[in-house]
């Protein structure tokens, strides 16, 4: 069986394209996970801030 030289380069090109795509998708998902985690932390921080503000403002209003 004789393999054409162009066929070898096509197969190697496909393999390299898959490896590059795998690497780029891995980076993309890492960035998206970081952004999602950052958004969740921001929402939780705002909720905790308002809870703490409510707790301390009630505590201060009871004093004369």
PQR file with spaces between the fields and no chain letter, atoms N, CA, C, O and H, PARSE charges and radii, in Angstrom:
ATOM       1  N    UNK     1       0.844   -1.175    0.000 -0.4000 1.5000
ATOM       2  CA   UNK     1       0.000    0.000    0.000 -0.0000 2.0000
ATOM       3  C    UNK     1       0.892    1.241    0.000  0.5500 1.7000
ATOM       4  O    UNK     1       1.777    1.396    0.842 -0.5500 1.4000
ATOM       5  N    UNK     2       0.636    2.105   -0.955 -0.4000 1.5000
ATOM       6  CA   UNK     2       1.442    3.312   -1.089 -0.0000 2.0000
ATOM       7  C    UNK     2       0.657    4.510   -0.554  0.5500 1.7000
ATOM       8  O    UNK     2      -0.490    4.732   -0.942 -0.5500 1.4000
ATOM       9  H    UNK     2      -0.083    1.980   -1.639  0.4000 1.0000
ATOM      10  N    UNK     3       1.291    5.290    0.352 -0.4000 1.5000
ATOM      11  CA   UNK     3       0.637    6.449    0.955 -0.0000 2.0000
ATOM      12  C    UNK     3       1.180    7.700    0.283  0.5500 1.7000
ATOM      13  O    UNK     3       2.391    7.884    0.163 -0.5500 1.4000
ATOM      14  H    UNK     3       2.223    5.109    0.667  0.4000 1.0000
ATOM      15  N    UNK     4       0.283    8.536   -0.143 -0.4000 1.5000
ATOM      16  CA   UNK     4       0.649    9.786   -0.792 -0.0000 2.0000
ATOM      17  C    UNK     4       1.268   10.741    0.235  0.5500 1.7000
ATOM      18  O    UNK     4       0.869   10.759    1.400 -0.5500 1.4000
ATOM      19  H    UNK     4      -0.701    8.387   -0.045  0.4000 1.0000
ATOM      20  N    UNK     5       2.255   11.542   -0.218 -0.4000 1.5000
ATOM      21  CA   UNK     5       2.925   12.485    0.682 -0.0000 2.0000
ATOM      22  C    UNK     5       1.943   13.535    1.201  0.5500 1.7000
ATOM      23  O    UNK     5       2.051   13.969    2.348 -0.5500 1.4000
ATOM      24  H    UNK     5       2.578   11.528   -1.165  0.4000 1.0000
ATOM      25  N    UNK     6       0.994   13.944    0.373 -0.4000 1.5000
ATOM      26  CA   UNK     6      -0.017   14.916    0.792 -0.0000 2.0000
ATOM      27  C    UNK     6      -0.924   14.349    1.864  0.5500 1.7000
ATOM      28  O    UNK     6      -1.383   15.087    2.736 -0.5500 1.4000
ATOM      29  H    UNK     6       0.906   13.592   -0.559  0.4000 1.0000
ATOM      30  N    UNK     7      -1.192   13.053    1.819 -0.4000 1.5000
ATOM      31  CA   UNK     7      -2.042   12.409    2.813 -0.0000 2.0000
ATOM      32  C    UNK     7      -1.390   12.438    4.184  0.5500 1.7000
ATOM      33  O    UNK     7      -2.060   12.675    5.190 -0.5500 1.4000
ATOM      34  H    UNK     7      -0.819   12.453    1.111  0.4000 1.0000
ATOM      35  N    UNK     8      -0.083   12.199    4.228 -0.4000 1.5000
ATOM      36  CA   UNK     8       0.641   12.239    5.504 -0.0000 2.0000
ATOM      37  C    UNK     8       0.555   13.631    6.116  0.5500 1.7000
ATOM      38  O    UNK     8       0.301   13.772    7.312 -0.5500 1.4000
ATOM      39  H    UNK     8       0.462   12.007    3.412  0.4000 1.0000
ATOM      40  N    UNK     9       0.769   14.667    5.290 -0.4000 1.5000
ATOM      41  CA   UNK     9       0.709   16.038    5.796 -0.0000 2.0000
ATOM      42  C    UNK     9      -0.716   16.400    6.234  0.5500 1.7000
ATOM      43  O    UNK     9      -0.906   17.146    7.195 -0.5500 1.4000
ATOM      44  H    UNK     9       0.975   14.552    4.318  0.4000 1.0000
ATOM      45  N    UNK    10      -1.698   15.872    5.529 -0.4000 1.5000
ATOM      46  CA   UNK    10      -3.088   16.122    5.934 -0.0000 2.0000
ATOM      47  C    UNK    10      -3.364   15.501    7.296  0.5500 1.7000
ATOM      48  O    UNK    10      -3.969   16.140    8.157 -0.5500 1.4000
ATOM      49  H    UNK    10      -1.543   15.267    4.749  0.4000 1.0000
ATOM      50  N    UNK    11      -2.929   14.270    7.498 -0.4000 1.5000
ATOM      51  CA   UNK    11      -3.132   13.589    8.779 -0.0000 2.0000
ATOM      52  C    UNK    11      -2.401   14.317    9.896  0.5500 1.7000
ATOM      53  O    UNK    11      -2.956   14.520   10.976 -0.5500 1.4000
ATOM      54  H    UNK    11      -2.437   13.751    6.799  0.4000 1.0000
ATOM      55  N    UNK    12      -1.155   14.710    9.641 -0.4000 1.5000
ATOM      56  CA   UNK    12      -0.403   15.467   10.651 -0.0000 2.0000
ATOM      57  C    UNK    12      -1.062   16.817   10.935  0.5500 1.7000
ATOM      58  O    UNK    12      -1.096   17.263   12.082 -0.5500 1.4000
ATOM      59  H    UNK    12      -0.704   14.544    8.764  0.4000 1.0000
ATOM      60  N    UNK    13      -1.583   17.466    9.899 -0.4000 1.5000
ATOM      61  CA   UNK    13      -2.274   18.746   10.088 -0.0000 2.0000
ATOM      62  C    UNK    13      -3.513   18.599   10.950  0.5500 1.7000
ATOM      63  O    UNK    13      -3.796   19.445   11.798 -0.5500 1.4000
ATOM      64  H    UNK    13      -1.556   17.104    8.968  0.4000 1.0000
ATOM      65  N    UNK    14      -4.254   17.512   10.726 -0.4000 1.5000
ATOM      66  CA   UNK    14      -5.447   17.263   11.533 -0.0000 2.0000
ATOM      67  C    UNK    14      -5.067   17.016   12.990  0.5500 1.7000
ATOM      68  O    UNK    14      -5.721   17.524   13.901 -0.5500 1.4000
ATOM      69  H    UNK    14      -4.024   16.825   10.037  0.4000 1.0000
ATOM      70  N    UNK    15      -4.019   16.240   13.207 -0.4000 1.5000
ATOM      71  CA   UNK    15      -3.576   15.953   14.575 -0.0000 2.0000
ATOM      72  C    UNK    15      -3.128   17.228   15.277  0.5500 1.7000
ATOM      73  O    UNK    15      -3.488   17.464   16.430 -0.5500 1.4000
ATOM      74  H    UNK    15      -3.488   15.827   12.467  0.4000 1.0000
ATOM      75  N    UNK    16      -2.343   18.052   14.584 -0.4000 1.5000
ATOM      76  CA   UNK    16      -1.878   19.315   15.174 -0.0000 2.0000
ATOM      77  C    UNK    16      -3.065   20.241   15.443  0.5500 1.7000
ATOM      78  O    UNK    16      -3.107   20.908   16.477 -0.5500 1.4000
ATOM      79  H    UNK    16      -2.051   17.860   13.647  0.4000 1.0000
ATOM      80  N    UNK    17      -4.028   20.286   14.522 -0.4000 1.5000
ATOM      81  CA   UNK    17      -5.207   21.132   14.715 -0.0000 2.0000
ATOM      82  C    UNK    17      -6.004   20.681   15.935  0.5500 1.7000
ATOM      83  O    UNK    17      -6.495   21.512   16.699 -0.5500 1.4000
ATOM      84  H    UNK    17      -3.994   19.744   13.682  0.4000 1.0000
ATOM      85  N    UNK    18      -6.133   19.379   16.119 -0.4000 1.5000
ATOM      86  CA   UNK    18      -6.855   18.860   17.280 -0.0000 2.0000
ATOM      87  C    UNK    18      -6.120   19.210   18.572  0.5500 1.7000
ATOM      88  O    UNK    18      -6.749   19.605   19.554 -0.5500 1.4000
ATOM      89  H    UNK    18      -5.735   18.704   15.498  0.4000 1.0000
ATOM      90  N    UNK    19      -4.796   19.068   18.578 -0.4000 1.5000
ATOM      91  CA   UNK    19      -4.025   19.400   19.776 -0.0000 2.0000
ATOM      92  C    UNK    19      -4.126   20.882   20.123  0.5500 1.7000
ATOM      93  O    UNK    19      -4.284   21.238   21.291 -0.5500 1.4000
ATOM      94  H    UNK    19      -4.286   18.748   17.780  0.4000 1.0000
ATOM      95  N    UNK    20      -4.034   21.747   19.112 -0.4000 1.5000
ATOM      96  CA   UNK    20      -4.145   23.191   19.352 -0.0000 2.0000
ATOM      97  C    UNK    20      -5.546   23.534   19.846  0.5500 1.7000
ATOM      98  O    UNK    20      -5.703   24.324   20.777 -0.5500 1.4000
ATOM      99  H    UNK    20      -3.906   21.458   18.163  0.4000 1.0000
ATOM     100  N    UNK    21      -6.572   22.936   19.217 -0.4000 1.5000
ATOM     101  CA   UNK    21      -7.947   23.200   19.643 -0.0000 2.0000
ATOM     102  C    UNK    21      -8.164   22.724   21.073  0.5500 1.7000
ATOM     103  O    UNK    21      -8.822   23.406   21.858 -0.5500 1.4000
ATOM     104  H    UNK    21      -6.444   22.294   18.461  0.4000 1.0000
ATOM     105  N    UNK    22      -7.618   21.560   21.418 -0.4000 1.5000
ATOM     106  CA   UNK    22      -7.740   21.031   22.784 -0.0000 2.0000
ATOM     107  C    UNK    22      -7.129   22.002   23.791  0.5500 1.7000
ATOM     108  O    UNK    22      -7.722   22.279   24.834 -0.5500 1.4000
ATOM     109  H    UNK    22      -7.083   21.006   20.780  0.4000 1.0000
ATOM     110  N    UNK    23      -5.937   22.518   23.472 -0.4000 1.5000
ATOM     111  CA   UNK    23      -5.242   23.468   24.332 -0.0000 2.0000
ATOM     112  C    UNK    23      -6.049   24.760   24.486  0.5500 1.7000
ATOM     113  O    UNK    23      -6.202   25.267   25.597 -0.5500 1.4000
ATOM     114  H    UNK    23      -5.455   22.293   22.625  0.4000 1.0000
ATOM     115  N    UNK    24      -6.563   25.289   23.375 -0.4000 1.5000
ATOM     116  CA   UNK    24      -7.316   26.542   23.427 -0.0000 2.0000
ATOM     117  C    UNK    24      -8.633   26.384   24.185  0.5500 1.7000
ATOM     118  O    UNK    24      -9.016   27.272   24.947 -0.5500 1.4000
ATOM     119  H    UNK    24      -6.439   24.877   22.473  0.4000 1.0000
ATOM     120  N    UNK    25      -9.322   25.278   23.988 -0.4000 1.5000
ATOM     121  CA   UNK    25     -10.574   25.036   24.703 -0.0000 2.0000
ATOM     122  C    UNK    25     -10.304   24.870   26.191  0.5500 1.7000
ATOM     123  O    UNK    25     -11.090   25.326   27.022 -0.5500 1.4000
ATOM     124  H    UNK    25      -9.012   24.556   23.369  0.4000 1.0000
ATOM     125  N    UNK    26      -9.192   24.218   26.532 -0.4000 1.5000
ATOM     126  CA   UNK    26      -8.814   24.067   27.934 -0.0000 2.0000
ATOM     127  C    UNK    26      -8.595   25.433   28.581  0.5500 1.7000
ATOM     128  O    UNK    26      -9.060   25.674   29.695 -0.5500 1.4000
ATOM     129  H    UNK    26      -8.554   23.847   25.857  0.4000 1.0000
ATOM     130  N    UNK    27      -7.896   26.318   27.896 -0.4000 1.5000
ATOM     131  CA   UNK    27      -7.669   27.670   28.405 -0.0000 2.0000
ATOM     132  C    UNK    27      -8.991   28.423   28.520  0.5500 1.7000
ATOM     133  O    UNK    27      -9.239   29.100   29.517 -0.5500 1.4000
ATOM     134  H    UNK    27      -7.518   26.123   26.991  0.4000 1.0000
ATOM     135  N    UNK    28      -9.839   28.304   27.499 -0.4000 1.5000
ATOM     136  CA   UNK    28     -11.125   28.996   27.514 -0.0000 2.0000
ATOM     137  C    UNK    28     -11.978   28.556   28.697  0.5500 1.7000
ATOM     138  O    UNK    28     -12.563   29.395   29.382 -0.5500 1.4000
ATOM     139  H    UNK    28      -9.638   27.753   26.688  0.4000 1.0000
ATOM     140  N    UNK    29     -12.054   27.253   28.946 -0.4000 1.5000
ATOM     141  CA   UNK    29     -12.844   26.770   30.070 -0.0000 2.0000
ATOM     142  C    UNK    29     -12.228   27.194   31.402  0.5500 1.7000
ATOM     143  O    UNK    29     -12.958   27.455   32.358 -0.5500 1.4000
ATOM     144  H    UNK    29     -11.578   26.571   28.390  0.4000 1.0000
ATOM     145  N    UNK    30     -10.919   27.265   31.480 -0.4000 1.5000
ATOM     146  CA   UNK    30     -10.287   27.734   32.715 -0.0000 2.0000
ATOM     147  C    UNK    30     -10.648   29.188   32.979  0.5500 1.7000
ATOM     148  O    UNK    30     -10.953   29.558   34.113 -0.5500 1.4000
ATOM     149  H    UNK    30     -10.326   27.053   30.703  0.4000 1.0000
ATOM     150  N    UNK    31     -10.614   30.011   31.941 -0.4000 1.5000
ATOM     151  CA   UNK    31     -10.962   31.425   32.092 -0.0000 2.0000
ATOM     152  C    UNK    31     -12.436   31.572   32.457  0.5500 1.7000
ATOM     153  O    UNK    31     -12.783   32.371   33.327 -0.5500 1.4000
ATOM     154  H    UNK    31     -10.366   29.710   31.020  0.4000 1.0000
ATOM     155  N    UNK    32     -13.311   30.802   31.792 -0.4000 1.5000
ATOM     156  CA   UNK    32     -14.735   30.875   32.104 -0.0000 2.0000
ATOM     157  C    UNK    32     -15.017   30.418   33.537  0.5500 1.7000
ATOM     158  O    UNK    32     -15.853   31.004   34.225 -0.5500 1.4000
ATOM     159  H    UNK    32     -13.029   30.153   31.086  0.4000 1.0000
ATOM     160  N    UNK    33     -14.323   29.380   33.982 -0.4000 1.5000
ATOM     161  CA   UNK    33     -14.502   28.911   35.353 -0.0000 2.0000
ATOM     162  C    UNK    33     -14.050   29.987   36.342  0.5500 1.7000
ATOM     163  O    UNK    33     -14.695   30.197   37.369 -0.5500 1.4000
ATOM     164  H    UNK    33     -13.643   28.904   33.424  0.4000 1.0000
ATOM     165  N    UNK    34     -12.949   30.662   36.034 -0.4000 1.5000
ATOM     166  CA   UNK    34     -12.455   31.724   36.912 -0.0000 2.0000
ATOM     167  C    UNK    34     -13.447   32.883   36.967  0.5500 1.7000
ATOM     168  O    UNK    34     -13.722   33.415   38.042 -0.5500 1.4000
ATOM     169  H    UNK    34     -12.425   30.491   35.199  0.4000 1.0000
ATOM     170  N    UNK    35     -13.984   33.275   35.810 -0.4000 1.5000
ATOM     171  CA   UNK    35     -14.943   34.382   35.764 -0.0000 2.0000
ATOM     172  C    UNK    35     -16.218   34.010   36.520  0.5500 1.7000
ATOM     173  O    UNK    35     -16.763   34.836   37.251 -0.5500 1.4000
ATOM     174  H    UNK    35     -13.760   32.842   34.937  0.4000 1.0000
ATOM     175  N    UNK    36     -16.699   32.772   36.350 -0.4000 1.5000
ATOM     176  CA   UNK    36     -17.891   32.319   37.058 -0.0000 2.0000
ATOM     177  C    UNK    36     -17.648   32.312   38.570  0.5500 1.7000
ATOM     178  O    UNK    36     -18.497   32.751   39.347 -0.5500 1.4000
ATOM     179  H    UNK    36     -16.256   32.101   35.756  0.4000 1.0000
ATOM     180  N    UNK    37     -16.483   31.810   38.973 -0.4000 1.5000
ATOM     181  CA   UNK    37     -16.148   31.779   40.399 -0.0000 2.0000
ATOM     182  C    UNK    37     -16.066   33.198   40.953  0.5500 1.7000
ATOM     183  O    UNK    37     -16.533   33.462   42.061 -0.5500 1.4000
ATOM     184  H    UNK    37     -15.794   31.454   38.342  0.4000 1.0000
ATOM     185  N    UNK    38     -15.478   34.107   40.190 -0.4000 1.5000
ATOM     186  CA   UNK    38     -15.377   35.498   40.614 -0.0000 2.0000
ATOM     187  C    UNK    38     -16.762   36.126   40.766  0.5500 1.7000
ATOM     188  O    UNK    38     -16.997   36.881   41.709 -0.5500 1.4000
ATOM     189  H    UNK    38     -15.098   33.893   39.290  0.4000 1.0000
ATOM     190  N    UNK    39     -17.675   35.824   39.851 -0.4000 1.5000
ATOM     191  CA   UNK    39     -19.032   36.359   39.929 -0.0000 2.0000
ATOM     192  C    UNK    39     -19.761   35.813   41.157  0.5500 1.7000
ATOM     193  O    UNK    39     -20.460   36.561   41.841 -0.5500 1.4000
ATOM     194  H    UNK    39     -17.484   35.211   39.084  0.4000 1.0000
ATOM     195  N    UNK    40     -19.607   34.531   41.440 -0.4000 1.5000
ATOM     196  CA   UNK    40     -20.251   33.939   42.614 -0.0000 2.0000
ATOM     197  C    UNK    40     -19.693   34.558   43.892  0.5500 1.7000
ATOM     198  O    UNK    40     -20.449   34.862   44.815 -0.5500 1.4000
ATOM     199  H    UNK    40     -19.039   33.924   40.884  0.4000 1.0000
ATOM     200  N    UNK    41     -18.390   34.743   43.953 -0.4000 1.5000
ATOM     201  CA   UNK    41     -17.773   35.364   45.132 -0.0000 2.0000
ATOM     202  C    UNK    41     -18.287   36.790   45.309  0.5500 1.7000
ATOM     203  O    UNK    41     -18.550   37.216   46.434 -0.5500 1.4000
ATOM     204  H    UNK    41     -17.775   34.496   43.204  0.4000 1.0000
ATOM     205  N    UNK    42     -18.434   37.531   44.212 -0.4000 1.5000
ATOM     206  CA   UNK    42     -18.934   38.903   44.310 -0.0000 2.0000
ATOM     207  C    UNK    42     -20.367   38.928   44.835  0.5500 1.7000
ATOM     208  O    UNK    42     -20.700   39.757   45.683 -0.5500 1.4000
ATOM     209  H    UNK    42     -18.221   37.185   43.299  0.4000 1.0000
ATOM     210  N    UNK    43     -21.210   38.036   44.344 -0.4000 1.5000
ATOM     211  CA   UNK    43     -22.605   37.992   44.810 -0.0000 2.0000
ATOM     212  C    UNK    43     -22.663   37.622   46.283  0.5500 1.7000
ATOM     213  O    UNK    43     -23.397   38.250   47.047 -0.5500 1.4000
ATOM     214  H    UNK    43     -20.939   37.363   43.656  0.4000 1.0000
ATOM     215  N    UNK    44     -21.909   36.620   46.693 -0.4000 1.5000
ATOM     216  CA   UNK    44     -21.899   36.204   48.099 -0.0000 2.0000
ATOM     217  C    UNK    44     -21.347   37.329   48.975  0.5500 1.7000
ATOM     218  O    UNK    44     -21.853   37.559   50.073 -0.5500 1.4000
ATOM     219  H    UNK    44     -21.313   36.109   46.073  0.4000 1.0000
ATOM     220  N    UNK    45     -20.326   38.023   48.504 -0.4000 1.5000
ATOM     221  CA   UNK    45     -19.756   39.124   49.287 -0.0000 2.0000
ATOM     222  C    UNK    45     -20.778   40.249   49.476  0.5500 1.7000
ATOM     223  O    UNK    45     -20.864   40.829   50.559 -0.5500 1.4000
ATOM     224  H    UNK    45     -19.915   37.836   47.612  0.4000 1.0000
ATOM     225  N    UNK    46     -21.547   40.556   48.441 -0.4000 1.5000
ATOM     226  CA   UNK    46     -22.578   41.599   48.571 -0.0000 2.0000
ATOM     227  C    UNK    46     -23.644   41.168   49.565  0.5500 1.7000
ATOM     228  O    UNK    46     -24.081   41.968   50.392 -0.5500 1.4000
ATOM     229  H    UNK    46     -21.477   40.085   47.561  0.4000 1.0000
ATOM     230  N    UNK    47     -24.066   39.914   49.493 -0.4000 1.5000
ATOM     231  CA   UNK    47     -25.075   39.409   50.429 -0.0000 2.0000
ATOM     232  C    UNK    47     -24.562   39.465   51.863  0.5500 1.7000
ATOM     233  O    UNK    47     -25.275   39.911   52.762 -0.5500 1.4000
ATOM     234  H    UNK    47     -23.711   39.264   48.821  0.4000 1.0000
ATOM     235  N    UNK    48     -23.336   39.018   52.079 -0.4000 1.5000
ATOM     236  CA   UNK    48     -22.741   39.039   53.418 -0.0000 2.0000
ATOM     237  C    UNK    48     -22.587   40.471   53.904  0.5500 1.7000
ATOM     238  O    UNK    48     -22.815   40.749   55.081 -0.5500 1.4000
ATOM     239  H    UNK    48     -22.756   38.655   51.349  0.4000 1.0000
ATOM     240  N    UNK    49     -22.206   41.382   53.023 -0.4000 1.5000
ATOM     241  CA   UNK    49     -22.061   42.789   53.392 -0.0000 2.0000
ATOM     242  C    UNK    49     -23.385   43.356   53.911  0.5500 1.7000
ATOM     243  O    UNK    49     -23.426   44.012   54.953 -0.5500 1.4000
ATOM     244  H    UNK    49     -22.021   41.157   52.067  0.4000 1.0000
ATOM     245  N    UNK    50     -24.469   43.093   53.167 -0.4000 1.5000
ATOM     246  CA   UNK    50     -25.761   43.629   53.603 -0.0000 2.0000
ATOM     247  C    UNK    50     -26.249   42.969   54.886  0.5500 1.7000
ATOM     248  O    UNK    50     -26.876   43.621   55.720 -0.5500 1.4000
ATOM     249  H    UNK    50     -24.435   42.561   52.321  0.4000 1.0000
ATOM     250  N    UNK    51     -25.967   41.691   55.046 -0.4000 1.5000
ATOM     251  CA   UNK    51     -26.342   41.019   56.300 -0.0000 2.0000
ATOM     252  C    UNK    51     -25.575   41.630   57.471  0.5500 1.7000
ATOM     253  O    UNK    51     -26.166   41.932   58.507 -0.5500 1.4000
ATOM     254  H    UNK    51     -25.458   41.161   54.368  0.4000 1.0000
ATOM     255  N    UNK    52     -24.280   41.810   57.315 -0.4000 1.5000
ATOM     256  CA   UNK    52     -23.476   42.398   58.391 -0.0000 2.0000
ATOM     257  C    UNK    52     -23.912   43.829   58.687  0.5500 1.7000
ATOM     258  O    UNK    52     -23.967   44.240   59.846 -0.5500 1.4000
ATOM     259  H    UNK    52     -23.800   41.564   56.473  0.4000 1.0000
ATOM     260  N    UNK    53     -24.221   44.587   57.634 -0.4000 1.5000
ATOM     261  CA   UNK    53     -24.666   45.963   57.836 -0.0000 2.0000
ATOM     262  C    UNK    53     -25.989   45.997   58.600  0.5500 1.7000
ATOM     263  O    UNK    53     -26.190   46.849   59.466 -0.5500 1.4000
ATOM     264  H    UNK    53     -24.176   44.253   56.693  0.4000 1.0000
ATOM     265  N    UNK    54     -26.886   45.069   58.276 -0.4000 1.5000
ATOM     266  CA   UNK    54     -28.173   45.012   58.981 -0.0000 2.0000
ATOM     267  C    UNK    54     -27.972   44.612   60.436  0.5500 1.7000
ATOM     268  O    UNK    54     -28.614   45.170   61.326 -0.5500 1.4000
ATOM     269  H    UNK    54     -26.723   44.378   57.573  0.4000 1.0000
ATOM     270  N    UNK    55     -27.089   43.653   60.685 -0.4000 1.5000
ATOM     271  CA   UNK    55     -26.841   43.204   62.056 -0.0000 2.0000
ATOM     272  C    UNK    55     -26.241   44.328   62.889  0.5500 1.7000
ATOM     273  O    UNK    55     -26.684   44.558   64.014 -0.5500 1.4000
ATOM     274  H    UNK    55     -26.567   43.200   59.962  0.4000 1.0000
ATOM     275  N    UNK    56     -25.251   45.027   62.365 -0.4000 1.5000
ATOM     276  CA   UNK    56     -24.596   46.076   63.141 -0.0000 2.0000
ATOM     277  C    UNK    56     -25.434   47.331   63.242  0.5500 1.7000
ATOM     278  O    UNK    56     -25.301   48.068   64.219 -0.5500 1.4000
ATOM     279  H    UNK    56     -24.891   44.840   61.451  0.4000 1.0000
ATOM     280  N    UNK    57     -26.292   47.604   62.272 -0.4000 1.5000
ATOM     281  CA   UNK    57     -27.138   48.788   62.396 -0.0000 2.0000
ATOM     282  C    UNK    57     -28.236   48.555   63.436  0.5500 1.7000
ATOM     283  O    UNK    57     -28.625   49.499   64.124 -0.5500 1.4000
ATOM     284  H    UNK    57     -26.399   47.005   61.479  0.4000 1.0000
ATOM     285  N    UNK    58     -28.748   47.320   63.571 -0.4000 1.5000
ATOM     286  CA   UNK    58     -29.724   46.995   64.612 -0.0000 2.0000
ATOM     287  C    UNK    58     -29.071   47.086   65.974  0.5500 1.7000
ATOM     288  O    UNK    58     -29.668   47.568   66.937 -0.5500 1.4000
ATOM     289  H    UNK    58     -28.432   46.554   63.012  0.4000 1.0000
ATOM     290  N    UNK    59     -27.827   46.611   66.043 -0.4000 1.5000
ATOM     291  CA   UNK    59     -27.112   46.641   67.329 -0.0000 2.0000
ATOM     292  C    UNK    59     -26.893   48.090   67.777  0.5500 1.7000
ATOM     293  O    UNK    59     -27.006   48.389   68.965 -0.5500 1.4000
ATOM     294  H    UNK    59     -27.342   46.220   65.261  0.4000 1.0000
ATOM     295  N    UNK    60     -26.588   48.970   66.862 -0.4000 1.5000
ATOM     296  CA   UNK    60     -26.339   50.357   67.216 -0.0000 2.0000
ATOM     297  C    UNK    60     -27.605   51.126   67.537  0.5500 1.7000
ATOM     298  O    UNK    60     -27.544   52.091   68.299 -0.5500 1.4000
ATOM     299  H    UNK    60     -26.496   48.728   65.896  0.4000 1.0000
ATOM     300  N    UNK    61     -28.757   50.742   66.987 -0.4000 1.5000
ATOM     301  CA   UNK    61     -29.986   51.476   67.228 -0.0000 2.0000
ATOM     302  C    UNK    61     -30.567   51.211   68.610  0.5500 1.7000
ATOM     303  O    UNK    61     -31.399   51.991   69.074 -0.5500 1.4000
ATOM     304  H    UNK    61     -28.807   49.958   66.368  0.4000 1.0000
ATOM     305  N    UNK    62     -30.163   50.149   69.279 -0.4000 1.5000
ATOM     306  CA   UNK    62     -30.675   49.831   70.599 -0.0000 2.0000
ATOM     307  C    UNK    62     -30.003   50.664   71.683  0.5500 1.7000
ATOM     308  O    UNK    62     -30.532   50.781   72.789 -0.5500 1.4000
ATOM     309  H    UNK    62     -29.487   49.515   68.902  0.4000 1.0000
ATOM     310  N    UNK    63     -28.863   51.234   71.388 -0.4000 1.5000
ATOM     311  CA   UNK    63     -28.154   52.049   72.375 -0.0000 2.0000
ATOM     312  C    UNK    63     -28.714   53.461   72.402  0.5500 1.7000
ATOM     313  O    UNK    63     -29.118   53.981   71.362 -0.5500 1.4000
ATOM     314  H    UNK    63     -28.433   51.140   70.490  0.4000 1.0000
ATOM     315  N    UNK    64     -28.744   54.087   73.563 -0.4000 1.5000
ATOM     316  CA   UNK    64     -29.276   55.467   73.663 -0.0000 2.0000
ATOM     317  C    UNK    64     -28.333   56.500   73.090  0.5500 1.7000
ATOM     318  O    UNK    64     -28.640   57.692   73.103 -0.5500 1.4000
ATOM     319  H    UNK    64     -28.415   53.664   74.408  0.4000 1.0000
